[in-house]
Amino acid sequence: MKFFQTKYVTEFEGIPLNGVRRRAFNKLNQDIYSQKIKINQIKECFCGASNFLALSQLDRFGLPFGSQICQSCGLVTQKIRIDESSMKHFYENIYWPLIEGKEGNYFTFSKESHPDPFFSSQMNFEKKEITIFEVGCGAGNRILNLSSIFEKKGYVVEKCGCDYSINALKVAQNRKIKTVQGGMKDLANLGKADIVILSHVFEHFTDLKVAMAELEKLVHEKSFIYVEVPGINDLENKKEYKYNYQMYNVLAHTYNFSLQSLTNVMNYGGFELITGDEFVRTLFKLSKKDSFKSEFISAFSDTMISLEKANVKSEKYKRFRNSYFVNYLIKIIKAFLARDI
Ligand SMILES: [Zn+2]
C-alpha cells in the first residue's frame, strides 16, 4: 500500500487542551499503552479497494488518528481506529470530557435551525401511535425535538433511546424516554421503530456492514431512517471547524461522509435514499437488496474539489484572524466587556 500526501497534510493547528481535556487525553494515552483500548490499522476501504490518498496525519487534538480518502469510491476513513471491543470503554470514560472540555455535558446539537427538522414533513403514517428510536441519544434532545413535532400533529409517540454513557441515559430517563445502555443490537430488544434517528452517530461506527445489519433489525418496510453526519463536502460552510480539515478531523470519527459516499454505503446495506443534502441530513428507507449496486457513483472528485474550496476559505479566515486590525478590535471588545462587568 502506498500513501500519497496532499497539501491538506499541514502543520498542526489543533485546539488547546484545558484541564478536563488534558486529563481525558492522558487517560486515553495510558489506556492505549496498557492495551485497555485496542487500536487497528485500516488497510482496506469499505468498497474493498486499498488505493488511499492521505488527507491528514493528526486529528484536532494532535492525536495520531489521521485520515485517508479511497480513490475508488471516495469514502474517507481513518488510518488507525479504536477497536470495536474498546468502544464502550472509550465512550464511557474518555469521549465526553475530551470533546466538550467539561464534565457532565451531554447536550450537543440541541438546536434545530433547519426549516424542516429531520425532514419530518416527508414522514407520513397511516396510524396515530408511532415509535421513535434514537441511536446514541445522549440526554435525548433530538428525540424530544422530533417527538414534539409529531405530538403537535396529534400523534402519540413512544420514545426509546440507547447510549453508552450511563450518566447521559439517567438524564434521558427523567425526560420520559425509555433507555437501553449500549448500541443498536441492545435497542433491538425493544422491537422495531417507525422512525430511527442516527444523528452524529454513523461516522463513529467501526464496521459499517455490521452496523447496517443491526439497523435493518430496528426497522420495518414503512420505517423512516434519519441519518445526520457532519458532511465533509460542506466544510467550506462549517465555521465551527474554521473551515479547516484538521479541526474537522477527530479521533472518534472513523469515517467522514459526503452525501454520495453515505448513499453508496447505505445502498450496499439495502437502504434507499428518500432525500438528503450535503450538510449531511438524509432520510432513508429499507428497500429490496441488491437493487442499487448499479447506481454506485464515486464520491472522490466532488470531495477533493470541496476540500480545496474549504482550504482556500480556511487560509483566508486564518489571515483575517491574524491581521493586526482584527486583533486590535478583539482586544478593544474584550476591554469593553471587562469594563462593563
Ligand atoms: Zn472505497
Residues whose N, C-alpha, C, O or C-beta is under 5 A from the ligand:
A	BS01	ZN	C45 F46 C47 A49 C70 S72 C73 G74 L75
